[in-house]
Amino acid sequence: MKIKSIRQIKNLKGKKVFLRLDLNVPIRRNKVVETYKLKMALPTINYLLEKEARIIIASHLGRPKGKRDDKYSLEPVARALEDLLETKIKFSKQVVGKMVIKKAKTLKNKEIMLLENLRFDSGEKENSLVFAKSLAELADIYVNDAFAVSHRAQASVDKIKKYLPSYGGFLLEKEVNNLSLALKPKKPFLAVIGGAKISSKIKLLESLSKSADKILIGGALANTLHLTKGNEVGKSLVDKDSLVWSKKFIKQKKVKDKIVLPSDFLVENSKKEVEVRKVGDVKKTDKIYDIGPDTIFDFSKEIKKAQTLIWNGPLGMFEKKKFKQGTMSIARSLALQSKKEAVCIAGGGETIEALSVLNYREYINWISTGGGAMLSFLANEDMPGLKGLIK
């Protein structure tokens, strides 16, 4: 796969570039508290500055309901970007309209304007042609560097391409190139899949059942699959909406040979005490919150055999300190295997957090900025944001 890259644009000097980024970052007390996504966007922004373009940055933040909600304003992001770039950023409190068009026209070469949250207008999520055209009126060229939302059919990543010459930014290009390594993997190919809902990972699991040699499953996903096999999971979290699909999936011969479920767990019993339970020993009053020591050993053993690895989702209730061990141990095993020249790709917020806590991010070949987009890409699902950008 090759991206139609901004490198192919012959002359950017003086051109107004509509740059779609993913600046959906955590904000507390009006300040950005995690700048990873901002830093990942810097190479594309700096390239456009070097080429003396006029840059109009657009992004979403959170889930406002198609109208202005100040707690989702991108103004704190503008200030954080200014600090990283050491360049003044103009902030537009409007997304579209005559005032924004006027501001865009008055931009000078190497100047940047950040638009207010795209989702303050209902046309964004509705993938409205009218809204997309209004956005396109601001610029001469469109650049998508927001892989994390490229699986969404939304105006600023999809319909806008109808109205402007369109290209991919450097982050989008890196995401596609690195994730593509898992589509034609070196063998053995192993996946570690955790998290809460099977329903969000059905297509990925179906795809992996054809391509992966082993699929290690933890978190509430494992609880659901154990339940479909008739094993007691007590009061643990399960994805009830996916039980029918799970039962059919786990019975397939090709799946039986590949799926590795936890053989033991850390549970919280009725007295709120933490205990280790083997499969078959879980009580009706127990709550499974993490994989157990035998499972950590077994999973790590499988990881050591792999040449290509993907990881998405925590293996337990990672947000609780006493149930972090499973996720942290597997993160360590993946990082160590990656150091031995295996290709390792990771994605998802808690996945990244675990690697950050351990200072192992540098050992992972690629950490995707898009959790849902990564899942969609690896499952070969439709990616509206990539249409027309892949050659």
C-alpha positions in Angstrom: 0.0 0.0 0.0 1.3 3.4 -0.9 -0.2 6.7 0.3 -0.7 9.7 -2.0 1.7 11.7 0.1 2.1 15.5 0.6 5.7 15.0 -0.6 4.1 14.8 -4.1 2.8 18.3 -4.0 5.2 20.3 -6.1 4.7 23.8 -4.7 3.1 24.5 -1.3 4.3 28.1 -1.0 1.3 30.3 -0.3 -1.2 27.5 -0.5 -3.9 27.2 2.1 -3.8 23.7 3.4 -6.7 22.2 5.3 -4.9 19.8 7.7 -7.1 17.3 9.5 -5.5 16.1 12.7 -6.5 13.9 15.6 -6.1 16.3 18.5 -8.6 14.4 20.7 -6.4 14.6 23.8 -7.3 14.6 27.6 -7.8 18.1 29.1 -8.0 18.8 32.8 -8.5 22.3 34.3 -8.2 23.8 30.9 -4.8 22.2 30.1 -3.7 19.3 27.9 -2.3 16.6 30.1 -1.1 14.1 27.5 0.7 15.4 24.4 1.5 12.1 22.6 -0.9 12.8 19.7 0.2 16.4 19.4 3.8 15.3 19.1 3.0 12.7 16.5 1.4 15.5 14.3 4.5 17.8 14.5 6.4 16.3 11.5 3.6 17.1 9.1 3.0 20.6 10.5 6.7 21.4 10.4 7.0 20.2 6.8 4.2 22.5 5.8 5.8 25.4 7.6 9.1 24.7 5.9 7.3 24.8 2.5 5.8 28.2 3.5 2.2 26.9 3.3 -0.8 28.6 5.1 -2.1 26.0 7.5 -5.7 25.6 8.7 -5.8 22.8 11.3 -9.1 21.0 12.1 -9.9 18.3 14.7 -12.6 17.0 16.9 -12.5 16.7 20.7 -14.8 14.4 22.7 -18.4 13.9 21.9 -20.4 17.2 21.9 -23.9 16.7 20.5 -23.6 18.7 17.4 -23.5 22.1 19.2 -21.1 24.2 21.1 -20.1 22.9 24.5 -17.2 24.8 26.1 -15.8 21.8 28.0 -14.9 20.4 24.5 -13.3 23.5 23.2 -10.0 23.1 21.3 -8.6 26.4 22.6 -6.4 24.7 25.3 -5.0 22.5 22.5 -4.1 25.6 20.5 -2.0 26.8 23.5 -0.3 23.3 23.9 0.5 23.2 20.2 2.0 26.6 20.4 4.4 25.5 23.1 5.5 22.4 21.1 5.9 24.3 17.8 7.2 27.5 19.4 5.0 29.2 16.9 1.9 31.5 17.3 -1.4 29.8 16.5 -4.5 31.8 15.6 -7.7 30.3 17.1 -11.0 30.5 15.4 -14.0 30.2 17.7 -16.1 29.3 14.6 -15.8 26.2 12.4 -17.3 27.5 9.2 -18.9 30.7 7.9 -18.0 34.1 6.4 -15.8 35.1 9.4 -13.7 31.9 9.1 -13.3 32.3 5.4 -12.1 35.9 6.0 -9.6 34.7 8.6 -8.3 32.0 6.2 -7.8 34.5 3.4 -5.8 36.8 5.6 -3.4 34.1 6.7 0.2 34.7 5.7 2.7 32.1 4.6 3.9 30.0 7.5 0.9 31.1 9.7 -1.4 28.6 11.4 -5.0 28.8 12.3 -6.8 26.1 14.4 -10.5 25.8 14.0 -12.9 25.2 16.9 -14.1 21.6 17.5 -15.6 20.2 14.2 -18.2 18.3 16.2 -19.8 21.5 17.4 -21.5 21.3 14.0 -23.8 18.3 13.4 -22.7 18.2 9.8 -19.4 16.6 10.8 -20.8 13.4 12.2 -23.6 13.3 9.6 -20.9 13.4 6.8 -22.8 16.3 5.3 -21.9 17.4 1.8 -22.9 20.9 2.7 -20.6 21.0 5.7 -17.8 19.3 3.8 -18.1 22.0 1.1 -18.0 24.7 3.7 -14.8 23.3 5.1 -13.3 23.0 1.6 -14.0 26.7 0.9 -11.3 27.5 3.4 -8.4 25.9 1.5 -6.7 24.9 -1.7 -5.4 21.5 -0.6 -6.7 18.9 1.8 -4.3 16.7 3.9 -5.5 13.9 6.2 -3.1 13.2 9.0 -5.8 11.8 11.3 -5.6 8.0 11.0 -7.4 7.6 14.3 -10.7 8.8 12.7 -10.2 7.5 9.2 -12.5 4.5 9.8 -15.3 7.0 10.3 -17.6 8.3 7.5 -17.4 11.9 8.7 -17.3 15.1 6.7 -13.7 16.2 7.5 -12.2 12.9 6.6 -14.6 11.6 3.9 -16.8 14.0 1.9 -14.3 16.9 1.9 -12.2 14.9 -0.5 -14.8 15.5 -3.2 -13.9 19.3 -3.3 -10.2 19.5 -2.9 -7.0 17.8 -4.2 -6.3 15.3 -1.3 -3.2 13.9 0.2 -2.0 12.0 3.3 0.3 13.4 5.9 3.4 11.7 7.4 1.6 10.1 10.4 -1.1 8.7 8.2 1.6 7.2 5.9 3.5 5.7 8.8 0.3 4.2 10.3 -0.6 2.5 7.0 2.9 1.3 6.3 3.5 -0.1 9.8 0.0 -1.7 10.2 0.4 -3.3 6.8 3.2 -5.4 8.2 0.5 -7.4 10.1 -1.4 -8.0 6.9 1.5 -10.0 5.4 3.2 -11.1 8.6 6.4 -13.0 9.2 5.5 -16.3 10.9 4.8 -17.3 13.6 2.2 -14.5 13.8 0.6 -13.9 17.3 -2.1 -11.6 18.5 -2.8 -10.5 22.1 -6.4 -9.2 22.3 -7.9 -7.8 25.5 -10.5 -5.3 26.6 -14.2 -5.5 27.5 -16.4 -5.9 24.4 -16.2 -8.7 21.9 -18.7 -6.8 19.7 -16.1 -4.2 18.9 -13.6 -6.8 17.9 -15.7 -9.4 16.0 -14.4 -8.6 12.6 -10.8 -8.4 13.9 -11.1 -11.8 15.6 -12.6 -13.3 12.4 -9.8 -12.0 10.3 -7.1 -13.1 12.8 -8.6 -16.6 12.9 -7.5 -16.9 9.2 -4.1 -15.3 9.5 -2.7 -15.7 13.0 -1.0 -18.7 14.4 -2.1 -18.0 17.9 -4.6 -15.6 19.5 -4.1 -14.9 23.2 -7.3 -13.5 24.8 -7.7 -11.8 28.1 -9.9 -9.2 29.8 -13.7 -9.5 29.7 -13.4 -11.0 26.2 -11.9 -14.1 27.8 -14.8 -14.1 30.4 -17.3 -14.2 27.6 -15.6 -17.0 25.7 -15.2 -19.0 28.9 -18.9 -18.6 29.6 -19.8 -19.9 26.1 -17.7 -23.0 26.9 -19.7 -23.6 30.0 -17.1 -22.4 32.5 -18.2 -20.5 35.6 -17.2 -16.8 35.5 -19.2 -15.7 38.6 -20.2 -12.0 38.6 -17.5 -11.0 36.2 -18.1 -8.6 33.3 -19.2 -10.4 30.1 -20.4 -9.1 26.7 -24.0 -10.6 26.8 -24.8 -9.1 23.3 -22.0 -11.3 21.8 -22.8 -14.6 23.4 -24.5 -16.2 20.4 -21.6 -15.1 18.0 -19.0 -16.2 20.6 -20.5 -19.7 20.8 -20.4 -20.2 17.1 -16.9 -18.7 16.8 -15.3 -20.8 19.6 -16.7 -24.1 18.1 -14.9 -23.7 14.7 -12.0 -26.1 14.3 -9.6 -23.5 12.9 -10.4 -21.3 16.0 -10.1 -24.1 18.6 -6.5 -24.7 17.4 -5.5 -21.0 17.7 -7.3 -19.4 20.6 -5.5 -19.5 24.0 -7.7 -18.5 26.9 -6.6 -17.9 30.5 -6.1 -21.0 32.6 -6.3 -19.0 35.9 -7.4 -15.7 37.1 -7.1 -13.1 39.9 -10.5 -12.7 41.4 -12.2 -10.5 44.0 -14.2 -12.8 46.3 -17.4 -12.0 48.2 -15.3 -10.6 51.0 -13.4 -8.2 48.6 -10.3 -10.3 49.0 -8.0 -11.0 46.0 -7.5 -14.7 45.3 -6.1 -16.8 42.4 -8.6 -19.2 40.8 -8.1 -21.9 38.3 -10.6 -22.4 35.5 -13.3 -24.6 37.0 -12.7 -23.2 40.5 -14.3 -19.8 40.0 -17.2 -19.3 42.4 -20.6 -17.7 41.6 -19.8 -14.8 43.9 -16.3 -14.1 42.4 -15.4 -11.3 40.0 -12.6 -11.9 37.6 -10.3 -8.9 37.3 -7.0 -10.1 35.8 -5.2 -13.1 34.4 -3.4 -15.3 36.9 0.3 -16.3 37.3 0.0 -19.5 35.2 -1.6 -17.6 32.4 1.1 -15.0 32.5 3.7 -17.8 32.2 1.8 -19.5 29.3 1.2 -16.3 27.4 4.8 -15.2 27.7 6.0 -18.6 26.5 3.9 -18.2 23.3 5.1 -14.6 22.8 8.7 -15.8 22.8 8.0 -17.9 19.7 6.5 -15.1 17.5 8.1 -13.1 14.7 5.1 -10.8 14.3 3.0 -9.6 17.2 0.0 -7.3 17.6 -1.5 -6.2 20.9 -4.8 -4.4 21.5 -6.5 -4.1 24.8 -5.7 -4.7 28.5 -5.8 -8.2 30.0 -7.5 -7.2 33.2 -8.9 -4.2 35.1 -5.8 -2.2 34.4 -7.1 0.9 36.1 -7.0 -0.8 39.5 -3.5 -1.1 40.9 -3.9 -4.6 42.3 -5.1 -5.9 38.9 -2.4 -4.4 36.7 0.1 -7.2 36.9 -1.3 -9.3 34.0 -1.3 -6.4 31.5 2.1 -5.1 32.7 3.7 -8.6 32.5 2.5 -9.2 29.0 3.6 -5.7 27.9 7.1 -6.6 29.2 7.1 -9.9 27.3 6.1 -8.2 24.1 8.7 -5.5 24.4 11.4 -8.0 25.1 10.4 -10.1 22.1 10.4 -6.9 20.0 14.0 -6.2 21.1 14.9 -9.6 19.6 13.9 -8.3 16.1 10.3 -9.5 16.1 7.9 -7.0 14.6 5.5 -5.7 17.3 2.5 -3.4 16.7 0.4 -2.1 19.6 -2.6 0.2 19.9 -5.4 1.4 22.2 -5.2 3.9 25.1 -4.6 1.5 28.0 -2.2 -0.5 25.9 -0.1 2.6 25.3 -0.4 3.5 29.0 1.1 0.2 30.1 4.0 0.5 27.7 4.6 4.1 28.9 4.6 3.1 32.6 7.2 0.5 31.9 9.3 2.9 29.6 9.0 0.2 26.9 7.5 2.3 24.2 10.8 2.7 22.4 11.1 -1.1 22.0 7.8 -1.4 20.2 8.1 -1.1 16.4 4.9 0.9 16.0 2.3 2.2 18.5 -0.8 3.2 16.6 -2.6 6.5 17.5 -5.9 4.9 16.6 -7.5 2.2 18.7 -10.7 1.7 16.7 -9.1 2.6 13.4 -6.3 0.1 14.0 -8.9 -2.6 14.6 -10.8 -1.7 11.4 -7.6 -1.6 9.3 -6.3 -4.9 10.5 -9.8 -6.5 9.9 -9.8 -5.2 6.3 -12.9 -3.1 7.0 -13.9 -0.1 5.0 -11.8 3.0 5.8 -13.6 6.1 4.4 -10.7 8.4 5.3 -8.3 6.4 3.2 -10.4 6.3 0.1 -8.6 8.1 -2.8 -5.4 8.4 -0.7 -4.1 4.9 -1.3 -2.5 4.0 -4.6 
